């Protein structure tokens, strides 16, 4: 899986470590008090959830929400800071030289409220508005965990904890916050295990990272009048031909892949030959090799389309292909101790979960050979990535208990083993 330059021996091997049984950790006074906190403070958690979601944070514009979250965590006694990428990071050091377990949630949303009133608490207790589930639920969980740390007797883990809210997870953000965290942050080489909190529910464990590459295709020409300059190359005609050729290109066999032409625009008026046409294209696959093959097919389709347009007309159309995003495909091994930990925690709580594949912040640590999963933060949700998004906090406390107990098991595993 990708770049393994970060040696697992630095953060230790959970696989050979003898972690205490889940039931033993869950029954300890320090953990039991904190698990009860999530049920006792449901209202407080809902209020913090609404508070954060009412601050707009579309991708590339997360600054105000990040500052507010950093202040919120600082009031809890955590040393929260905003790094060079814009992430909020709050390290909790229990042992000076020990590795870190990271719990992360992304700050940005696909849509943003235009005014705070668009994020509402309905009479039935449901939160509604853009981003309340994705990823208001994850951020609220991060805050709840931060507050829970001060809700009981002292913890005495073997590893350190990093709470982090990342920027640039959605769309063209290209996982920029998580890339920085894993490669350039002060904790980069000491981060070996990641719990990525994304969305709601407790019925899934994302162990397989769906890969993607995204391209902007721009075709340009001289433009002109639709009558007097007829016969001049038309970039829109060329783009249409390129899209048709690309969509007809066979995909590699043996793996699931997809393509999507999500944006097409160009031209200024119905009686003008456009001087430019632009398209944004998304390629996804379970396989990095398949993604590369499909990307080559896109390049070939654009080349052939421009050549054909130039053969038919005068003026010389030219094309430019620019990559605007790349998310590596990767997978957590079935033998991963992190997966075993989550399975044991789910069994403890009677949660039935399935393994799935998705594109999340977990793509980056997985591609670097580190243990990572993405899980929901509890509750139920719908309408994600739409203006009618909603989140029902009923049962949220179970999701939060699941996260905290898994974290407690991971923190108490021996970093020196292996």
C-alpha angles and dihedrals in degrees: 000000000000124000113007096176089121101082113224089218089072094066097028132240119283088187093071097028117105102233116190114256116273093240091052093052093043089053096050114109094238094054097035091057091052095047089054089052092069092058095039095050101044093128094049091051092049090051093052089047092056092043092057097042092054089065108081114235112171114170111290091017103072096118100105094046091046092053092049093049092048090053091047092053092044090057087058090059096259121135096238120180138172113235130211092273093052097256121142109231127184115180118199108199118200098158120026100223099028124115123254135246109210125214110190141176127180121247101206132086134201092230127026132206114253090211134012092250090068087073104069141172107224123215090254091059096255119137113223136189142070113322099004091126102024098071112336088085092055094047092048088052091051090052092046091052090049091053093043090059089073095042101088148013118322118287118229105196128164094228136049127244131228119194109196137175109200134208129220102030098132128071116321092003083094094205089290095157095052091044089057093045093052098040112025110019121105088253097045098114094039096055108098106149129044133193105190113197111207126162128326140302131063099231099098144054113197105214098151120071114216108220125220144173124197128201139189113212117198122185117188137190140161096271123208148161116324092231110026095039097040109144094045115122113273114212092200091056089049092048092050090052091048092051091049092050092047094049090051093052111109117243123231113272128239098041135065114252137166140192130200132185097207104169130033124168142147144130134057107229141007092251098048128085103233119245091205143021124192134192135178117212132192122205119189134178145153087239129062089206091055091049090054092049093050091047089055088051089055092052091050093048091052092047093051093045093052092046090052093048091050090049091053099042145025132248101060119259116217130196134211124194117198127182110228099176144012128185117179122230114232141149139219110237115251088235093058114136088217090061090045089052093052092045090053092048091049090051090050092055096036092245117157109209135170132211116247145173124241144144108257141134086280089075091080102052090040090054088052091056097256128133110260139153135175118223136172122257097229134264125074131281145181143173091048114184091016134098089250095059115146140185127200111201093199105127093009090129091066090056091049092049089050091053095046096046091048088049092050091052091049093047092051096050115107113260091195094061120103 
